[in-house]
Amino acid sequence: MSRPIIVIPARLASQRLPGKALADISGQPMIVRVWSRAVAAAVGPVAVATDSAEIAAVVAAAGGRAVLTGAGHVSGSDRISEAIEAIDPEGVHDLVVNVQGDEPLVEPAAIQAAVSLMADAAVDIGTLGVVADPGERDDSDAVKVAGVRLGPARLRALYFSRAPIPWGAEAAIRHIGLYAYRRAALARFVALPPSPLERCERLEQLRALEAGMRIDLALVDTAARGVDTPADLERVRALFAAKGKEK
């Protein structure tokens, strides 16, 4: 029986939207919104991994757990790898779920779907996909995936790209950057150097594929985009206000 833990990487030094982890969304910082959605998934304990004492403080004030990490990490995967060793040095948790800190609309069911993929012992990393909107097919910020269909709601990834792939497909699949790692797979992944295709596409999941690791995707019906820009933040704020979500 697996024992997942969710770790949410968060930092203040976002290039396109500095300080976004603390941006107010209907009375709560964004990182607290993400943390509460992760808790609602009820797959295991939840912790925030951050290099910011300010982020750690707001998480603690909301009743959550935060772990301070080094400031030099280049990716969320590196940050959660450091955090899990501090949280669980005995290795009790065999699955580590990376929920991005800028996804305040992440659905608890989507987190559960990624974890469910790991029931297959052949899978190293579980993640998510959704049918792309027509405008996303040519949007380089919307990462697409090509893969082998294993069922109506499951895909084994062959390649990820910012380009519109596969060519001629009626509907592209947009990748959602939420990951469930086997503990050993995470350790192996962060120890690998950046790969050629990863550098080319600026997509770290290609490092795993180039190293022969298996990535499966659960296909979900809908998925909101994360918060990368001021316009994204205003869109999310409007959604929370319109739906009257609880604070």
Number of C-alpha atoms within 10 A of each C-alpha: 5 14 13 23 23 27 30 28 28 27 26 16 14 13 10 11 17 15 15 24 26 18 17 15 21 18 10 14 19 26 28 26 24 23 27 18 19 28 16 15 19 16 19 18 16 23 24 30 28 25 21 18 14 14 25 22 14 18 22 14 11 14 12 18 18 26 23 17 22 13 12 9 14 8 11 19 23 19 27 29 21 18 24 20 12 13 17 12 10 8 13 13 19 16 24 25 29 24 27 24 26 22 24 28 18 24 18 16 15 23 26 17 21 24 23 14 22 21 10 10 8 12 19 22 26 25 28 27 28 22 18 18 13 11 8 18 22 16 13 13 11 21 25 27 25 21 18 11 13 12 10 8 15 18 22 20 19 15 17 25 23 20 17 23 21 18 10 8 10 8 16 24 27 26 23 25 16 20 24 31 26 22 21 13 20 20 16 13 21 19 10 11 9 17 18 12 18 19 12 10 15 14 16 18 20 25 20 22 18 15 12 10 17 17 26 28 28 26 24 17 10 12 19 13 16 18 23 16 15 13 11 14 21 13 13 22 17 14 15 17 13 9 8 10 9 8 9
